[in-house]
Amino acid sequence: MTDLYLDLTDQLAEVGRAAVGRGLVVASGGNLSARCPDRDAFVVTGAGTWLDRLVPDDFALVGLDGAVVDGAEPSSEWRLHRATYRVRPDVSAVVHLHPQTAVVLDALGYPVRVLTLDHATYLRRIERVPYFPNGSDELADASAEASRECDVIVLANHGCSTLGPTVEMAWRRALNLEEAAVNTFRCLQLGDTTTTFPADQLGTVHHR
């Protein structure tokens, strides 16, 4: 791969190490990708790779037509990444992790709440899609459709997909999603089921 692709894989590898270190994914779960700015393709983590051990050879280069151009066998979730890039030309990175607090809350029927200024800034809106088998066209299509109006999607009984114009922003959104989930859980422990960031102030929050 060229230096351009190596820079992208370096950024993704850094996110992978941080995600495992924070417990947002374990073993070979989760997958990461970044759009290649010079062609209709993206780099995505390979099948069975551990996100805290990524090296350049662990990535696949996949065209938006679904053809594997170079590198490793792509993650089973490559369809999710491709579908998102096809409907969101402004998105340059997709982070798919398995944040347990967010997933468990959703499974129990409690939506993750936007509570703080950071949540309002980075998350703004959270969508969810029902359970579909991992790696399926149904999951990819549902997640992509949900992403038309937001950058943070909870995948029921599975994980999350967070998007951004950069790898860093997609990662920040994943971090803020799990923090929002933890804070939602704390609110529920205290008996609160309604508190959120003031709806009338959302329009004053500027994206960073």
QUIQUIDA-V656382 format. One line per field, one symbol per residue. ss: DSSP state (a for helix, b for strand, c for the rest). A space follows every 10 residues. Layout:
ss = ???
This chain:
ss = ccaaaaaaaa aaaaaaaaaa accccccccc bbbbbbcccc bbbbbbcccc aaaccaaabb bbbccccbbb bccbcccaaa aaaaaaaccc ccbbbbbcca aaaaaaaccc ccccccaaaa aaccccbbbc ccccccaaaa aaaaaacccc cbbbbcccbb bbbbccaaaa aaaaaaaaaa aaaaaaaaac ccccccccaa aaaacccc
